[in-house]
Structures are given as structure tokens and as C-alpha cells.
Amino acid sequence: MKKILLTYIALALLSTSAYAQKKELVEQPLPHKVEHLDLVDLFGKPTTLPMWGKKNLLIFYVDPDKARQNHEFTVEMEENKLAAGDNIYGFGIVNLKDSWYPVPDDVIRAICRKRTKKNGATIITDPNRIVAEKWGLGDCNNYFIIMIVTKEGELVYYKKGEYNEEDKKEFYRVVDKYR
């Protein structure tokens, strides 16, 4: 009986600890300053955010489980160059920590490398949820997130999840200021 009671107490402490860690990821209001981050490239080597401080950044922060969440919208944006401009640089960051896939990070990176050969996109990885934690994005699990960070390092836009028509209009209204 004592063992069972200790097991329940241990489980309760673990779940409380996990809840507290999850709760720490609180969204910050926009706009707010964000810091330059060190992440990992598609070969598992340290890298930094491309074009930081040189251009405004359009960042796709994606949980691999939800890589197709805004597929039609991103294809529309890419094909019609609706977010393109001389002052903006777009790239993806794969949120490896929130992936439920039972495959190693290196396998996900290999899949991304194969994809970048086809489309020439820049993709880096976040193996430890650093972007979400350091930038105050809150819970990013199961989301495809689109962000805009100014060249001055200010997060001026982000949205999680599936875009509807109103969300698209709002995104284009904001991105027009930074292209």
C-alpha cells in the first residue's frame, strides 16, 4: 500500500511539474523585442537566423505534425509572390521538440534537406523549443505559425494555426508594411 501511495505522489508531482513547465510558455503581447537566436541547420550544426538585422524576416515556425496546416495559403503566397519584396526574407524553422513523430531529428532534417533541394527554401531547426520560449510565443505544439520580425528585432506579427480569409487579409495588411 505504501508503494502505491508513493507512486501516486510521484505521478502527481511529475504531472504538476509538467504543467508548470507548459504554463511557463506564456504569450507576450505584440509588438515586442526578440533576441537573435542560435539554432541548428539541416546537417545538425549550429547556425543563426539568416539575414538577422539586415532584412525584415517572414518566418514559418512549424511543428512537423502540422507541416501542411496552411499549405494552400503558403503555396498561394509563394506562387504569386504576395509576401515578396526587397526588404523581406522568408524562411522556415522546424520545431522539432513538439513533434510526435517517433523518428530521430536527423531523419526530419533529411526530409527537409530533400525538400529544400526542390524548392530552394531556407530551413533551419529548433530542437529545444528555443524560439517559442525566448520569443514569448506560448504553446506552439500542433501549430503552423507565421511570424514577422523587423530588422530591428521586433516581433510585430504572429498567428498560430489554420488561416481563414480574414486572417489572410490581416497578414497581407501587415506584411505590406515590411516588404
N, C-alpha and C positions, 0 to 999 in steps of 0.2 A: 504494500500500500504506500509506503514511504517513497519507493522508487517511482511509482505512478504520479504521486503528488509532485515530486521534484521534476519529473518530465513535463508535467503541465506548467509548472512555474517557469521552467527553461523555455518552453514554447511561447508562453505569454511574453516573456522578456524579449525573445527574438522577434516576435511579431510587432511588439511595441517599438523596438529598435528600428526595424524595417520601416514602420510607419513614420517614425520621427525622421529617418533619412529621406524618405519620399517627401515628407512635408517641408523639408528644408528647401526644396526646389519651388520657390515662390516666384510668380511672375512679377516683374517690375514694370511700372507704367512707362509708356513711351512719350517722348524720346528719352533715351538715357545713354550715357557714355559706356562703351565697352572696350575691353583691352585686346591688344593683339595677342594671338594665341599660338602656341606650338602644338601641332597635331602630328599626324603620321601620313606619309604618302602611300601610294598603292603598292609600294615594294616593302612596306614595313619600316621605312626610315623616317626620322624626324624631319618635319617640314614646317613652314609657316604659312600664314594666309597669303595667297597671291595678291599682288597689287595693293597691299595694305598701305594706306596713306597716299597712294598715287591716283586711285580712281575710287568712285563710289562702287560698292560691292552689292551685287544681287546674288544672294546665297540660297541654295536649296539644301536644307538640312533634313536628311531623310532617314527614317527608320527603315531598314531593308525590308521589313514586313509590309511596308506601305509604299514601296517604290513606285507603284502605278496609281497611287491615290489621286493625283492631279495630272495624269498622263495626257489627256486631251488638251487641257489648258496649257501645259508646258510645250507640247508639240505645236499648238497654235501660236504660242509666243515665239518659239524658235523659228518656225517656217515663215512667219510673217514679220519677223524681226521687230516685234511690238515692244520689246524692252531694250532693244539695242541702242547704242549711242557711243560717242567718243569718250564720254565721261563715266561710263559704267562698265564693270567687268563681272561677268556671271560665272559661277562655278558651283559644284556640289560638295557637300560634306556628308559622308555616310556615318550615321550614328550607330556604331557597332554595339555599344553597350546595351541598347534596348532591343536588339534583335533576338527573336525567339528561335531563330534557325539553329538547329543542332550541328552547325558546321563551324570550323575554326575561322577566325577573322581573315586568315590568309586566303581561304577559299573565296570569301566575299570580295576581298581585294582583287583576286584573279578574275572574277566575273566582271568587276568594274574595269580592270585593265582591258579586257576583251571588248567591252562596250566603248571605251574611250578611243580604241583603235578605229571603230566605225564612225563615231561622230566628232572626234577631236575635242571632246569636252575635258575640262579640268575637274578632277575629282580627288579629294583627299578624305582621310578617315579620322573619326573621333572615337578611339577605342574606350574611352572612360567617361563619356558624357560631359566633357570639359566645357564645350560650347554652352550647353544648357545650364550648367552650374555657374560658370563665370559670367555669362551674359544675362542671367535672370530670366530664363525662358520658361521656367516651371517644368512641369511634366511633359516630356517630348515623346514618350513611348506611344507607338502606334500612330504617329503623325508624320505627314509630309509638310514641312514648314518652309515658307518662303519669307526671306528677310531682306531688308535693305539697310546697309551700314554706309554712312557717309565717309568720305576720305578723311574727315576729321575724327572718325572713330565713334560716331553716334548712331545707335540703333534707332532708326526712325520708323521702321515698319516691320511687323511680322504677323503672320497668320498661320494657325495650325489647322490641318485637316482639309477636307474637300471644299473646293471653291464653287460657289454658286454665281449667278450672273452679277449680283450686287457686289460680291467680293472681288470679282474680276474688274469691275468698273473702279472700285476703290483702289485696287492695286495699280491700275494704269494711271489713275489720277496722281498717285504718289510717285510712281517710277518716272513719270514725265518730268518731274522737278529735278531728277538726278541723272538723266541720260545725257 
